[in-house]
Amino acid sequence: MYTARYGASIRKMVDKAIKAKNTRYECPKCRKLKLARKGTGLWACRSCDATFAGAAYSFRSEAGEIAARLIGEYAKSS
Ligand SMILES: [Zn+2]
C-alpha cells in the first residue's frame, strides 16, 4: 500500500485523501451508492454510466459546496 514519507501530519493527510478517493458516493442521478472515482476530479456512476465533475479526491470538497451554494443563490436572484 502507498505511504507518504517524512512526517506524521503528511501521512494523516494522505490517508484521509486515499480513504475519500476509494469511498463510494451517492449518484446524484440515480441515488445509488455507485459513484466511483474515474480520474482526477472525475466521478462516474457504475450503475447508470453518468459522469460528474467533483473534487480531486472526494466527490464534494468544502470549496465546491460553497461554490454550489453561491451559484444556487445567484440563479435564484436573477
Ligand atoms: Zn447513477
PDB file of the backbone (N, CA, C, O) and the ligand in Angstrom, with CONECT records:
HET     ZN  A 101       1
ATOM      1  N   MET A   1       0.829  -1.195   0.000  1.00  0.00           N
ATOM      2  CA  MET A   1       0.000   0.000   0.000  1.00  0.00           C
ATOM      3  C   MET A   1       0.861   1.242   0.000  1.00  0.00           C
ATOM      4  O   MET A   1       1.973   1.238   0.529  1.00  0.00           O
ATOM      5  N   TYR A   2       0.352   2.299  -0.590  1.00  0.00           N
ATOM      6  CA  TYR A   2       1.098   3.538  -0.723  1.00  0.00           C
ATOM      7  C   TYR A   2       1.161   4.290   0.608  1.00  0.00           C
ATOM      8  O   TYR A   2       0.149   4.420   1.297  1.00  0.00           O
ATOM      9  N   THR A   3       2.332   4.778   0.964  1.00  0.00           N
ATOM     10  CA  THR A   3       2.506   5.578   2.180  1.00  0.00           C
ATOM     11  C   THR A   3       3.395   6.767   1.859  1.00  0.00           C
ATOM     12  O   THR A   3       4.411   6.625   1.178  1.00  0.00           O
ATOM     13  N   ALA A   4       3.008   7.948   2.354  1.00  0.00           N
ATOM     14  CA  ALA A   4       3.850   9.133   2.200  1.00  0.00           C
ATOM     15  C   ALA A   4       4.975   9.079   3.224  1.00  0.00           C
ATOM     16  O   ALA A   4       4.795   8.583   4.336  1.00  0.00           O
ATOM     17  N   ARG A   5       6.109   9.583   2.845  1.00  0.00           N
ATOM     18  CA  ARG A   5       7.252   9.550   3.755  1.00  0.00           C
ATOM     19  C   ARG A   5       7.399  10.880   4.499  1.00  0.00           C
ATOM     20  O   ARG A   5       6.828  11.898   4.107  1.00  0.00           O
ATOM     21  N   TYR A   6       8.166  10.844   5.563  1.00  0.00           N
ATOM     22  CA  TYR A   6       8.665  12.015   6.301  1.00  0.00           C
ATOM     23  C   TYR A   6       7.554  12.852   6.934  1.00  0.00           C
ATOM     24  O   TYR A   6       7.191  13.906   6.411  1.00  0.00           O
ATOM     25  N   GLY A   7       7.022  12.387   8.046  1.00  0.00           N
ATOM     26  CA  GLY A   7       6.138  13.219   8.847  1.00  0.00           C
ATOM     27  C   GLY A   7       4.775  12.620   9.071  1.00  0.00           C
ATOM     28  O   GLY A   7       4.141  12.112   8.147  1.00  0.00           O
ATOM     29  N   ALA A   8       4.318  12.686  10.343  1.00  0.00           N
ATOM     30  CA  ALA A   8       3.025  12.092  10.693  1.00  0.00           C
ATOM     31  C   ALA A   8       1.874  12.891  10.106  1.00  0.00           C
ATOM     32  O   ALA A   8       0.886  12.304   9.666  1.00  0.00           O
ATOM     33  N   SER A   9       1.978  14.225  10.087  1.00  0.00           N
ATOM     34  CA  SER A   9       0.848  15.030   9.624  1.00  0.00           C
ATOM     35  C   SER A   9       0.623  14.813   8.132  1.00  0.00           C
ATOM     36  O   SER A   9      -0.520  14.773   7.676  1.00  0.00           O
ATOM     37  N   ILE A  10       1.718  14.673   7.361  1.00  0.00           N
ATOM     38  CA  ILE A  10       1.585  14.428   5.926  1.00  0.00           C
ATOM     39  C   ILE A  10       0.969  13.049   5.684  1.00  0.00           C
ATOM     40  O   ILE A  10       0.157  12.877   4.775  1.00  0.00           O
ATOM     41  N   ARG A  11       1.362  12.064   6.509  1.00  0.00           N
ATOM     42  CA  ARG A  11       0.778  10.725   6.378  1.00  0.00           C
ATOM     43  C   ARG A  11      -0.718  10.754   6.668  1.00  0.00           C
ATOM     44  O   ARG A  11      -1.501  10.080   5.999  1.00  0.00           O
ATOM     45  N   LYS A  12      -1.113  11.547   7.678  1.00  0.00           N
ATOM     46  CA  LYS A  12      -2.534  11.636   8.025  1.00  0.00           C
ATOM     47  C   LYS A  12      -3.332  12.224   6.867  1.00  0.00           C
ATOM     48  O   LYS A  12      -4.422  11.744   6.554  1.00  0.00           O
ATOM     49  N   MET A  13      -2.789  13.267   6.227  1.00  0.00           N
ATOM     50  CA  MET A  13      -3.483  13.904   5.103  1.00  0.00           C
ATOM     51  C   MET A  13      -3.637  12.925   3.939  1.00  0.00           C
ATOM     52  O   MET A  13      -4.692  12.858   3.307  1.00  0.00           O
ATOM     53  N   VAL A  14      -2.562  12.158   3.660  1.00  0.00           N
ATOM     54  CA  VAL A  14      -2.606  11.196   2.558  1.00  0.00           C
ATOM     55  C   VAL A  14      -3.602  10.086   2.865  1.00  0.00           C
ATOM     56  O   VAL A  14      -4.367   9.685   1.988  1.00  0.00           O
ATOM     57  N   ASP A  15      -3.603   9.581   4.105  1.00  0.00           N
ATOM     58  CA  ASP A  15      -4.556   8.540   4.497  1.00  0.00           C
ATOM     59  C   ASP A  15      -5.991   9.008   4.284  1.00  0.00           C
ATOM     60  O   ASP A  15      -6.835   8.263   3.784  1.00  0.00           O
ATOM     61  N   LYS A  16      -6.253  10.266   4.675  1.00  0.00           N
ATOM     62  CA  LYS A  16      -7.600  10.827   4.550  1.00  0.00           C
ATOM     63  C   LYS A  16      -7.998  10.918   3.073  1.00  0.00           C
ATOM     64  O   LYS A  16      -9.117  10.558   2.707  1.00  0.00           O
ATOM     65  N   ALA A  17      -7.076  11.402   2.223  1.00  0.00           N
ATOM     66  CA  ALA A  17      -7.361  11.561   0.798  1.00  0.00           C
ATOM     67  C   ALA A  17      -7.597  10.209   0.141  1.00  0.00           C
ATOM     68  O   ALA A  17      -8.512  10.069  -0.670  1.00  0.00           O
ATOM     69  N   ILE A  18      -6.777   9.203   0.481  1.00  0.00           N
ATOM     70  CA  ILE A  18      -6.923   7.883  -0.138  1.00  0.00           C
ATOM     71  C   ILE A  18      -8.237   7.243   0.296  1.00  0.00           C
ATOM     72  O   ILE A  18      -8.907   6.583  -0.499  1.00  0.00           O
ATOM     73  N   LYS A  19      -8.603   7.443   1.568  1.00  0.00           N
ATOM     74  CA  LYS A  19      -9.866   6.896   2.059  1.00  0.00           C
ATOM     75  C   LYS A  19     -11.042   7.539   1.308  1.00  0.00           C
ATOM     76  O   LYS A  19     -11.983   6.854   0.907  1.00  0.00           O
ATOM     77  N   ALA A  20     -10.972   8.868   1.124  1.00  0.00           N
ATOM     78  CA  ALA A  20     -12.048   9.580   0.423  1.00  0.00           C
ATOM     79  C   ALA A  20     -12.104   9.172  -1.040  1.00  0.00           C
ATOM     80  O   ALA A  20     -13.180   9.107  -1.635  1.00  0.00           O
ATOM     81  N   LYS A  21     -10.938   8.897  -1.615  1.00  0.00           N
ATOM     82  CA  LYS A  21     -10.833   8.524  -3.025  1.00  0.00           C
ATOM     83  C   LYS A  21     -11.477   7.157  -3.276  1.00  0.00           C
ATOM     84  O   LYS A  21     -12.116   6.952  -4.307  1.00  0.00           O
ATOM     85  N   ASN A  22     -11.307   6.220  -2.331  1.00  0.00           N
ATOM     86  CA  ASN A  22     -11.807   4.858  -2.535  1.00  0.00           C
ATOM     87  C   ASN A  22     -13.231   4.655  -2.030  1.00  0.00           C
ATOM     88  O   ASN A  22     -13.785   3.564  -2.158  1.00  0.00           O
ATOM     89  N   THR A  23     -13.828   5.705  -1.455  1.00  0.00           N
ATOM     90  CA  THR A  23     -15.195   5.601  -0.952  1.00  0.00           C
ATOM     91  C   THR A  23     -16.188   5.677  -2.114  1.00  0.00           C
ATOM     92  O   THR A  23     -15.958   6.394  -3.088  1.00  0.00           O
ATOM     93  N   ARG A  24     -17.280   4.942  -2.005  1.00  0.00           N
ATOM     94  CA  ARG A  24     -18.354   5.057  -2.993  1.00  0.00           C
ATOM     95  C   ARG A  24     -19.344   6.120  -2.525  1.00  0.00           C
ATOM     96  O   ARG A  24     -19.758   6.129  -1.366  1.00  0.00           O
ATOM     97  N   TYR A  25     -19.720   7.020  -3.442  1.00  0.00           N
ATOM     98  CA  TYR A  25     -20.625   8.106  -3.102  1.00  0.00           C
ATOM     99  C   TYR A  25     -21.982   7.886  -3.754  1.00  0.00           C
ATOM    100  O   TYR A  25     -22.136   7.045  -4.639  1.00  0.00           O
ATOM    101  N   GLU A  26     -22.976   8.672  -3.291  1.00  0.00           N
ATOM    102  CA  GLU A  26     -24.322   8.540  -3.849  1.00  0.00           C
ATOM    103  C   GLU A  26     -24.396   9.262  -5.182  1.00  0.00           C
ATOM    104  O   GLU A  26     -24.009  10.426  -5.288  1.00  0.00           O
ATOM    105  N   CYS A  27     -24.888   8.576  -6.191  1.00  0.00           N
ATOM    106  CA  CYS A  27     -25.019   9.166  -7.525  1.00  0.00           C
ATOM    107  C   CYS A  27     -26.151  10.197  -7.512  1.00  0.00           C
ATOM    108  O   CYS A  27     -27.262   9.872  -7.093  1.00  0.00           O
ATOM    109  N   PRO A  28     -25.894  11.454  -7.967  1.00  0.00           N
ATOM    110  CA  PRO A  28     -26.952  12.473  -7.968  1.00  0.00           C
ATOM    111  C   PRO A  28     -28.077  12.159  -8.955  1.00  0.00           C
ATOM    112  O   PRO A  28     -29.166  12.724  -8.851  1.00  0.00           O
ATOM    113  N   LYS A  29     -27.821  11.264  -9.910  1.00  0.00           N
ATOM    114  CA  LYS A  29     -28.831  10.964 -10.925  1.00  0.00           C
ATOM    115  C   LYS A  29     -29.741   9.812 -10.491  1.00  0.00           C
ATOM    116  O   LYS A  29     -30.965   9.949 -10.510  1.00  0.00           O
ATOM    117  N   CYS A  30     -29.148   8.673 -10.097  1.00  0.00           N
ATOM    118  CA  CYS A  30     -29.983   7.505  -9.773  1.00  0.00           C
ATOM    119  C   CYS A  30     -30.029   7.207  -8.278  1.00  0.00           C
ATOM    120  O   CYS A  30     -30.694   6.256  -7.869  1.00  0.00           O
ATOM    121  N   ARG A  31     -29.336   7.998  -7.448  1.00  0.00           N
ATOM    122  CA  ARG A  31     -29.391   7.889  -5.987  1.00  0.00           C
ATOM    123  C   ARG A  31     -28.823   6.578  -5.452  1.00  0.00           C
ATOM    124  O   ARG A  31     -29.080   6.229  -4.299  1.00  0.00           O
ATOM    125  N   LYS A  32     -28.059   5.844  -6.258  1.00  0.00           N
ATOM    126  CA  LYS A  32     -27.443   4.612  -5.766  1.00  0.00           C
ATOM    127  C   LYS A  32     -26.034   4.916  -5.268  1.00  0.00           C
ATOM    128  O   LYS A  32     -25.408   5.879  -5.712  1.00  0.00           O
ATOM    129  N   LEU A  33     -25.543   4.107  -4.358  1.00  0.00           N
ATOM    130  CA  LEU A  33     -24.182   4.295  -3.834  1.00  0.00           C
ATOM    131  C   LEU A  33     -23.193   3.649  -4.797  1.00  0.00           C
ATOM    132  O   LEU A  33     -22.539   2.664  -4.454  1.00  0.00           O
ATOM    133  N   LYS A  34     -23.086   4.203  -5.999  1.00  0.00           N
ATOM    134  CA  LYS A  34     -22.275   3.572  -7.041  1.00  0.00           C
ATOM    135  C   LYS A  34     -21.305   4.534  -7.696  1.00  0.00           C
ATOM    136  O   LYS A  34     -20.712   4.213  -8.726  1.00  0.00           O
ATOM    137  N   LEU A  35     -21.137   5.712  -7.110  1.00  0.00           N
ATOM    138  CA  LEU A  35     -20.274   6.714  -7.721  1.00  0.00           C
ATOM    139  C   LEU A  35     -18.821   6.439  -7.341  1.00  0.00           C
ATOM    140  O   LEU A  35     -18.465   6.481  -6.164  1.00  0.00           O
ATOM    141  N   ALA A  36     -17.985   6.156  -8.339  1.00  0.00           N
ATOM    142  CA  ALA A  36     -16.581   5.833  -8.084  1.00  0.00           C
ATOM    143  C   ALA A  36     -15.688   6.794  -8.847  1.00  0.00           C
ATOM    144  O   ALA A  36     -16.094   7.368  -9.857  1.00  0.00           O
ATOM    145  N   ARG A  37     -14.475   6.965  -8.357  1.00  0.00           N
ATOM    146  CA  ARG A  37     -13.538   7.900  -8.979  1.00  0.00           C
ATOM    147  C   ARG A  37     -12.994   7.306 -10.275  1.00  0.00           C
ATOM    148  O   ARG A  37     -12.524   6.169 -10.310  1.00  0.00           O
ATOM    149  N   LYS A  38     -13.071   8.111 -11.344  1.00  0.00           N
ATOM    150  CA  LYS A  38     -12.597   7.660 -12.651  1.00  0.00           C
ATOM    151  C   LYS A  38     -11.228   8.247 -12.953  1.00  0.00           C
ATOM    152  O   LYS A  38     -10.389   7.588 -13.567  1.00  0.00           O
ATOM    153  N   GLY A  39     -10.998   9.476 -12.527  1.00  0.00           N
ATOM    154  CA  GLY A  39      -9.726  10.165 -12.694  1.00  0.00           C
ATOM    155  C   GLY A  39      -9.745  11.375 -11.787  1.00  0.00           C
ATOM    156  O   GLY A  39     -10.669  11.536 -10.990  1.00  0.00           O
ATOM    157  N   THR A  40      -8.748  12.222 -11.894  1.00  0.00           N
ATOM    158  CA  THR A  40      -8.704  13.408 -11.038  1.00  0.00           C
ATOM    159  C   THR A  40      -9.912  14.297 -11.310  1.00  0.00           C
ATOM    160  O   THR A  40     -10.040  14.848 -12.403  1.00  0.00           O
ATOM    161  N   GLY A  41     -10.806  14.443 -10.320  1.00  0.00           N
ATOM    162  CA  GLY A  41     -11.986  15.290 -10.458  1.00  0.00           C
ATOM    163  C   GLY A  41     -13.116  14.666 -11.238  1.00  0.00           C
ATOM    164  O   GLY A  41     -14.155  15.295 -11.438  1.00  0.00           O
ATOM    165  N   LEU A  42     -12.929  13.429 -11.685  1.00  0.00           N
ATOM    166  CA  LEU A  42     -13.964  12.758 -12.479  1.00  0.00           C
ATOM    167  C   LEU A  42     -14.591  11.641 -11.670  1.00  0.00           C
ATOM    168  O   LEU A  42     -13.888  10.789 -11.128  1.00  0.00           O
ATOM    169  N   TRP A  43     -15.910  11.645 -11.588  1.00  0.00           N
ATOM    170  CA  TRP A  43     -16.633  10.637 -10.820  1.00  0.00           C
ATOM    171  C   TRP A  43     -17.695  10.019 -11.718  1.00  0.00           C
ATOM    172  O   TRP A  43     -18.544  10.723 -12.264  1.00  0.00           O
ATOM    173  N   ALA A  44     -17.642   8.710 -11.866  1.00  0.00           N
ATOM    174  CA  ALA A  44     -18.572   8.031 -12.764  1.00  0.00           C
ATOM    175  C   ALA A  44     -19.423   7.048 -11.976  1.00  0.00           C
ATOM    176  O   ALA A  44     -18.952   6.399 -11.042  1.00  0.00           O
ATOM    177  N   CYS A  45     -20.696   6.952 -12.374  1.00  0.00           N
ATOM    178  CA  CYS A  45     -21.622   6.029 -11.719  1.00  0.00           C
ATOM    179  C   CYS A  45     -21.472   4.655 -12.355  1.00  0.00           C
ATOM    180  O   CYS A  45     -21.488   4.529 -13.579  1.00  0.00           O
ATOM    181  N   ARG A  46     -21.327   3.619 -11.523  1.00  0.00           N
ATOM    182  CA  ARG A  46     -21.166   2.264 -12.030  1.00  0.00           C
ATOM    183  C   ARG A  46     -22.513   1.643 -12.411  1.00  0.00           C
ATOM    184  O   ARG A  46     -22.566   0.547 -12.967  1.00  0.00           O
ATOM    185  N   SER A  47     -23.598   2.357 -12.104  1.00  0.00           N
ATOM    186  CA  SER A  47     -24.921   1.823 -12.391  1.00  0.00           C
ATOM    187  C   SER A  47     -25.530   2.462 -13.635  1.00  0.00           C
ATOM    188  O   SER A  47     -25.964   1.753 -14.544  1.00  0.00           O
ATOM    189  N   CYS A  48     -25.569   3.824 -13.686  1.00  0.00           N
ATOM    190  CA  CYS A  48     -26.260   4.485 -14.797  1.00  0.00           C
ATOM    191  C   CYS A  48     -25.293   5.138 -15.777  1.00  0.00           C
ATOM    192  O   CYS A  48     -25.741   5.785 -16.725  1.00  0.00           O
ATOM    193  N   ASP A  49     -23.962   4.991 -15.581  1.00  0.00           N
ATOM    194  CA  ASP A  49     -22.956   5.479 -16.525  1.00  0.00           C
ATOM    195  C   ASP A  49     -22.837   6.994 -16.612  1.00  0.00           C
ATOM    196  O   ASP A  49     -22.178   7.502 -17.520  1.00  0.00           O
ATOM    197  N   ALA A  50     -23.454   7.726 -15.696  1.00  0.00           N
ATOM    198  CA  ALA A  50     -23.332   9.181 -15.696  1.00  0.00           C
ATOM    199  C   ALA A  50     -21.973   9.574 -15.125  1.00  0.00           C
ATOM    200  O   ALA A  50     -21.477   8.925 -14.204  1.00  0.00           O
ATOM    201  N   THR A  51     -21.369  10.627 -15.662  1.00  0.00           N
ATOM    202  CA  THR A  51     -20.080  11.112 -15.163  1.00  0.00           C
ATOM    203  C   THR A  51     -20.255  12.531 -14.644  1.00  0.00           C
ATOM    204  O   THR A  51     -20.920  13.354 -15.273  1.00  0.00           O
ATOM    205  N   PHE A  52     -19.653  12.813 -13.488  1.00  0.00           N
ATOM    206  CA  PHE A  52     -19.785  14.119 -12.863  1.00  0.00           C
ATOM    207  C   PHE A  52     -18.415  14.713 -12.585  1.00  0.00           C
ATOM    208  O   PHE A  52     -17.435  13.990 -12.405  1.00  0.00           O
ATOM    209  N   ALA A  53     -18.359  16.043 -12.553  1.00  0.00           N
ATOM    210  CA  ALA A  53     -17.146  16.733 -12.122  1.00  0.00           C
ATOM    211  C   ALA A  53     -17.240  16.946 -10.624  1.00  0.00           C
ATOM    212  O   ALA A  53     -18.222  17.506 -10.138  1.00  0.00           O
ATOM    213  N   GLY A  54     -16.233  16.505  -9.890  1.00  0.00           N
ATOM    214  CA  GLY A  54     -16.210  16.682  -8.442  1.00  0.00           C
ATOM    215  C   GLY A  54     -14.853  17.167  -8.003  1.00  0.00           C
ATOM    216  O   GLY A  54     -14.101  17.738  -8.792  1.00  0.00           O
ATOM    217  N   ALA A  55     -14.540  16.941  -6.746  1.00  0.00           N
ATOM    218  CA  ALA A  55     -13.220  17.311  -6.243  1.00  0.00           C
ATOM    219  C   ALA A  55     -12.216  16.228  -6.637  1.00  0.00           C
ATOM    220  O   ALA A  55     -12.612  15.149  -7.078  1.00  0.00           O
ATOM    221  N   ALA A  56     -10.927  16.505  -6.482  1.00  0.00           N
ATOM    222  CA  ALA A  56      -9.889  15.595  -6.951  1.00  0.00           C
ATOM    223  C   ALA A  56      -9.920  14.256  -6.220  1.00  0.00           C
ATOM    224  O   ALA A  56      -9.789  13.207  -6.852  1.00  0.00           O
ATOM    225  N   TYR A  57     -10.095  14.276  -4.878  1.00  0.00           N
ATOM    226  CA  TYR A  57     -10.003  13.032  -4.110  1.00  0.00           C
ATOM    227  C   TYR A  57     -11.283  12.673  -3.379  1.00  0.00           C
ATOM    228  O   TYR A  57     -11.341  11.632  -2.724  1.00  0.00           O
ATOM    229  N   SER A  58     -12.326  13.521  -3.474  1.00  0.00           N
ATOM    230  CA  SER A  58     -13.637  13.177  -2.936  1.00  0.00           C
ATOM    231  C   SER A  58     -14.665  13.777  -3.876  1.00  0.00           C
ATOM    232  O   SER A  58     -14.339  14.640  -4.691  1.00  0.00           O
ATOM    233  N   PHE A  59     -15.910  13.322  -3.764  1.00  0.00           N
ATOM    234  CA  PHE A  59     -16.894  13.817  -4.729  1.00  0.00           C
ATOM    235  C   PHE A  59     -17.224  15.291  -4.484  1.00  0.00           C
ATOM    236  O   PHE A  59     -17.433  16.041  -5.437  1.00  0.00           O
ATOM    237  N   ARG A  60     -17.273  15.712  -3.218  1.00  0.00           N
ATOM    238  CA  ARG A  60     -17.547  17.107  -2.894  1.00  0.00           C
ATOM    239  C   ARG A  60     -16.473  17.649  -1.965  1.00  0.00           C
ATOM    240  O   ARG A  60     -16.128  17.010  -0.971  1.00  0.00           O
ATOM    241  N   SER A  61     -15.944  18.819  -2.284  1.00  0.00           N
ATOM    242  CA  SER A  61     -14.992  19.467  -1.388  1.00  0.00           C
ATOM    243  C   SER A  61     -15.697  20.619  -0.674  1.00  0.00           C
ATOM    244  O   SER A  61     -16.792  21.020  -1.069  1.00  0.00           O
ATOM    245  N   GLU A  62     -15.069  21.150   0.379  1.00  0.00           N
ATOM    246  CA  GLU A  62     -15.660  22.280   1.102  1.00  0.00           C
ATOM    247  C   GLU A  62     -15.810  23.475   0.181  1.00  0.00           C
ATOM    248  O   GLU A  62     -16.844  24.143   0.185  1.00  0.00           O
ATOM    249  N   ALA A  63     -14.759  23.755  -0.627  1.00  0.00           N
ATOM    250  CA  ALA A  63     -14.807  24.883  -1.560  1.00  0.00           C
ATOM    251  C   ALA A  63     -15.899  24.654  -2.602  1.00  0.00           C
ATOM    252  O   ALA A  63     -16.576  25.598  -3.010  1.00  0.00           O
ATOM    253  N   GLY A  64     -16.073  23.399  -3.034  1.00  0.00           N
ATOM    254  CA  GLY A  64     -17.096  23.072  -4.016  1.00  0.00           C
ATOM    255  C   GLY A  64     -18.494  23.288  -3.476  1.00  0.00           C
ATOM    256  O   GLY A  64     -19.377  23.763  -4.190  1.00  0.00           O
ATOM    257  N   GLU A  65     -18.701  22.930  -2.180  1.00  0.00           N
ATOM    258  CA  GLU A  65     -20.002  23.144  -1.538  1.00  0.00           C
ATOM    259  C   GLU A  65     -20.347  24.632  -1.529  1.00  0.00           C
ATOM    260  O   GLU A  65     -21.476  25.017  -1.831  1.00  0.00           O
ATOM    261  N   ILE A  66     -19.351  25.477  -1.174  1.00  0.00           N
ATOM    262  CA  ILE A  66     -19.567  26.925  -1.105  1.00  0.00           C
ATOM    263  C   ILE A  66     -19.898  27.458  -2.493  1.00  0.00           C
ATOM    264  O   ILE A  66     -20.820  28.259  -2.647  1.00  0.00           O
ATOM    265  N   ALA A  67     -19.144  27.013  -3.517  1.00  0.00           N
ATOM    266  CA  ALA A  67     -19.381  27.475  -4.883  1.00  0.00           C
ATOM    267  C   ALA A  67     -20.771  27.076  -5.357  1.00  0.00           C
ATOM    268  O   ALA A  67     -21.468  27.873  -5.984  1.00  0.00           O
ATOM    269  N   ALA A  68     -21.184  25.824  -5.053  1.00  0.00           N
ATOM    270  CA  ALA A  68     -22.506  25.360  -5.482  1.00  0.00           C
ATOM    271  C   ALA A  68     -23.604  26.178  -4.810  1.00  0.00           C
ATOM    272  O   ALA A  68     -24.616  26.500  -5.434  1.00  0.00           O
ATOM    273  N   ARG A  69     -23.399  26.517  -3.518  1.00  0.00           N
ATOM    274  CA  ARG A  69     -24.405  27.310  -2.802  1.00  0.00           C
ATOM    275  C   ARG A  69     -24.510  28.709  -3.406  1.00  0.00           C
ATOM    276  O   ARG A  69     -25.612  29.227  -3.585  1.00  0.00           O
ATOM    277  N   LEU A  70     -23.352  29.328  -3.724  1.00  0.00           N
ATOM    278  CA  LEU A  70     -23.357  30.676  -4.303  1.00  0.00           C
ATOM    279  C   LEU A  70     -24.020  30.673  -5.670  1.00  0.00           C
ATOM    280  O   LEU A  70     -24.772  31.591  -5.998  1.00  0.00           O
ATOM    281  N   ILE A  71     -23.747  29.642  -6.478  1.00  0.00           N
ATOM    282  CA  ILE A  71     -24.364  29.539  -7.805  1.00  0.00           C
ATOM    283  C   ILE A  71     -25.877  29.413  -7.663  1.00  0.00           C
ATOM    284  O   ILE A  71     -26.634  30.022  -8.419  1.00  0.00           O
ATOM    285  N   GLY A  72     -26.312  28.609  -6.679  1.00  0.00           N
ATOM    286  CA  GLY A  72     -27.750  28.444  -6.431  1.00  0.00           C
ATOM    287  C   GLY A  72     -28.415  29.738  -6.040  1.00  0.00           C
ATOM    288  O   GLY A  72     -29.501  30.057  -6.524  1.00  0.00           O
ATOM    289  N   GLU A  73     -27.760  30.498  -5.152  1.00  0.00           N
ATOM    290  CA  GLU A  73     -28.317  31.776  -4.717  1.00  0.00           C
ATOM    291  C   GLU A  73     -28.373  32.777  -5.868  1.00  0.00           C
ATOM    292  O   GLU A  73     -29.346  33.517  -6.012  1.00  0.00           O
ATOM    293  N   TYR A  74     -27.319  32.793  -6.686  1.00  0.00           N
ATOM    294  CA  TYR A  74     -27.279  33.710  -7.824  1.00  0.00           C
ATOM    295  C   TYR A  74     -28.380  33.348  -8.823  1.00  0.00           C
ATOM    296  O   TYR A  74     -29.044  34.231  -9.367  1.00  0.00           O
ATOM    297  N   ALA A  75     -28.572  32.055  -9.062  1.00  0.00           N
ATOM    298  CA  ALA A  75     -29.606  31.630 -10.017  1.00  0.00           C
ATOM    299  C   ALA A  75     -30.991  32.015  -9.517  1.00  0.00           C
ATOM    300  O   ALA A  75     -31.868  32.341 -10.316  1.00  0.00           O
ATOM    301  N   LYS A  76     -31.197  31.981  -8.196  1.00  0.00           N
ATOM    302  CA  LYS A  76     -32.482  32.344  -7.623  1.00  0.00           C
ATOM    303  C   LYS A  76     -32.756  33.838  -7.773  1.00  0.00           C
ATOM    304  O   LYS A  76     -33.886  34.238  -8.056  1.00  0.00           O
ATOM    305  N   SER A  77     -31.711  34.675  -7.580  1.00  0.00           N
ATOM    306  CA  SER A  77     -31.907  36.135  -7.520  1.00  0.00           C
ATOM    307  C   SER A  77     -32.066  36.744  -8.911  1.00  0.00           C
ATOM    308  O   SER A  77     -32.647  37.823  -9.029  1.00  0.00           O
ATOM    309  N   SER A  78     -31.576  36.103  -9.960  1.00  0.00           N
ATOM    310  CA  SER A  78     -31.639  36.737 -11.282  1.00  0.00           C
ATOM    311  C   SER A  78     -32.893  36.344 -12.051  1.00  0.00           C
ATOM    312  O   SER A  78     -33.092  36.795 -13.179  1.00  0.00           O
TER     313      SER A  78
HETATM  314 ZN    ZN A 101     -26.142   6.649 -11.222  1.00  0.00          ZN2+
END
